Every structure is written in structure tokens, then in C-alpha cells.
Amino acid sequence: MSVARRVHGAVPFRRALVGFETYGEGSEQTSDVVPDRRFCGYVLPRGGALTYWAPTD
């Protein structure tokens, strides 16, 4: 999360994907939705803080 905080401080983002080969993961989702089944981690800003959701598969 420390890398995500540093990047978000310099370049705010609405969603970040963390993992190996995240290409296409979440592309059909809106930026604030975290799917129940996911192959990579998601980092989203919520309420002024970054929140991390771990991969499920």
C-alpha cells in the first residue's frame, strides 16, 4: 500500500490493479466497483483513504 499511497499522492487515480498480468481485468467494470471474484488486487480511494481488496482466485 505504501507504493499506492505515494503514486496516488503524485497522480490521483480512481482504481489501481495489483498483480501479475492484470490486462483486461476489471475493464468491463465501472471505476468504483470491486467484483466479488477477482484475479488481481484492487486499490480504490474511499472516504479520503486508499482501500485494498485482495485477489480471490
N, C-alpha and C positions, 0 to 999 in steps of 0.2 A: 504493500500500500504506500510505502514512502515514495516510490518512483511515481506512482499515480498522483500523489499529492503535489509533488514537485512539477510534474508536467501540467497538471490542472491549474496550478498557480501561475504558470507562464502562458499556457494556451488552454483556456477553459474548453472542456468537451462535454457532450451530453451523454456519451456512452463510450466505454472502452472495453475491448475484448482481450482476455488474457489467456494464452495457451499456445499450443503447437498447431499450426495451420488453421487459423480461425477464419480463413477466407470463406465467405458465404454464410457463416454462422450469424444469425440474427438479422440478415439483410432484409428479410420479409417483415421484421418487427418494427414497431414504432420505437423511437429512441428511449422511451421511458418504461418499456415493458421487458420484464425478465421472464423467459419461458420456464415452465416447470421442469422440462427436460432440456439440458444444455450440455454441450461437449466442451465448452471452454468457460472460464470465469468471466463474470460481468462486473464492471465498476461503473456506478452511476452516482451523480450528485443528487443527494436527497436532503432537504432541510438544511442546506448550508454545509453539509459534510459529505464525504465520499463513502459509499457503501459497497461492499464486495459480496458477491454471490458466487460460491464455489461451483465447479462443474458437478453434474450429477451422473454423467456417464463416462 
